[in-house]
Amino acid sequence: MNKLLSSLALAGALGFVASAPAQDAKPGDKGAGATKIAMCIGCHNIPGYQSGFPQIYKVPKIGGQNAKYIVAALTEYRKGDRKHPTMRSVAAGLTDQDIADVAAFYADLGKGSEPERAKTPAQPPSDVAKLLAQANCASCHGADFSSPIDPSYPKLAGQYGDYLYAALKAYQTSNNPHIGRSNPIMMGMAKPFTSDQLYELASYFASLPGDLKTVPESRFRAGNQF
């Protein structure tokens, strides 16, 4: 069950640019979404919870993530454009409306608790600045890496670094039945970089202040049984 739950973590922020979501569903309803997150809370509402398959890393923070991005990511898993056997099986059981509602719930989760912060982050180290310029990350994700130019792109600032690294590596991976992503933009961006360089980028994004958060679900707080 933990594997099934942890795999849903990949949908919230794995990778960066996502394809356009399906257009059949009505706008997401966060109230309805609150009734559909039983498979999500076991990972996304436990701070620091780790995925165990096919790789080990912290499941992403998706509270405060863009709803349109969450929709697009789940849709890609359902189509198989993002490879992850368990995640695909989870997404296959969701309707377009289910996906829209769950995305609306998490996009709204924790809103109002964001601290005031500068829209332009502090100057990165020179080596990281060169990598950022080469990848041109800010052109899609915003100067603060938390204000993407389109809501189908994810916020990166403050996301777990090990998760972002795994996401970037997935865009370089081919001929693997369990890992890989077929988004042309991100595949082209990630291809020229070494593993060490991707790690530097992921670590920098993780160090930035942002809106993303994990909001503990009451049943998982200390002293409660589940």
Beta strands, then each sheet from edge to edge (+ up, - down):
strand 1: 50-51
strand 2: 57-58
sheet 1: 1+ 2-
end
